[in-house]
């Protein structure tokens, strides 16, 4: 099975959504900065999971 998830593309899409919300006035600058920090954290966690190798249980 192949896994074709593009983490960088996901990040850019999510960041664009946050930027659009800020432009509409839904976020203050501080809220936007917090949201970007959270997005960065989520990306790093996701990449750590994606970079793992598959292992059979009990081996």
Beta strands, then each sheet from edge to edge (+ up, - down):
end
